[in-house]
């Protein structure tokens, strides 16, 4: 597979967070081809941090203060 094409797919998927369908449309290729590149390169979208992350410590403290 063309390394330039793979780099474009990787950038669009990881950085711009486009879906496979959007990438295929933007690059003018099939969704199947984009999927093969993503699976072959083992590209994964980074996990989105929870909106509760800043409050984890506070929630934990509240739960621990509740008598059971």
N, C-alpha and C positions, 0 to 999 in steps of 0.2 A: 504494500500500500504506500502511496505517496506520502513522504514525511511532512511535506508542506500542508497537504490536505488534512492529515491527522492532527497537526498543530492547530490548524484553523478550527477543527471540530472540538478539540480539547479546550481552546480558548473560549469558544462560544458556549460550551457546556459548563465549564468550571467558573469562568470569570463573569461572563454575561448572563449565566444561568438560564439559557434558552432551552426549550424542550427539544427533543429529537425532531419533532415535526417542524418547529421553527427553524432549526439548523438546516434541515433538508431543503426547506423552501428558500432560505437565504442563499445557500450554496448551489441550488439547482440540481440536487442529487436526490436519490430515493431515501426514504426514511430507513429502509432496510440497510442501506450502505452506511448511513450514519450510526445505526445501532451496532453494526459489525465493528466499526472503529471503536466505539465506546466500550463494547464488551471485550474486544481484543486488547485494548490498551488498559483495561480495568480502570476506566475513569469513573470516579464516583463524585457525586455532588457532596460538598461539605455539609455536615449536619447543621441545621439552623439552631442557634442557641435558644433555649426556652425563655419566654418572657418572664418567667418566675425566677430565673437565675439570680438576679440582684436581691431577691427576697428570701432565698433558700435558708440563710442563717436565721432570719427572723421567724420564719415558719417553723423551723426546727426547734427554736427556743420556745415558741408558743406550744408546740405539741408536747415538748418535754415538761412544761409547767402544768399540764393538765393531769390531775391525780386520777389514777385508774383504780 
